[in-house]
Amino acid sequence: MVAFRAWPQSRQSATTTGAEAATKQDTTTAQAKPKRFFGSVKLNSQRVGRDAGKIAEEIIQHLTLQPGATVEVTLEIQAQMPEGAPDTTVRTVTENARTLKFTTHSFEKE
């Protein structure tokens, strides 16, 4: 319920009318919209293509459709090999990472 009271002219100019208050509230609400999204998820290494496709359809697509949106997607890979990686695997993965323009990639002994 909204109540309005008539004030003398000099006092009324110093107050906000109901319509002005509603407009001010709408503006405040519009300004309070979220402006950033971030998220991370572990993917099944046996089904990366399927899972990444689903993420592209259900998350990335909605974000890229927003006016002026810039969306960055980063793929991070971590592999543990208890017995160590053979030289052929190190060479193949290193060459492929370079060809695919990975910004960082490395094998570690420890």
Long-range contacts (C-beta under 8 A, 24 or more apart in sequence): 37-63
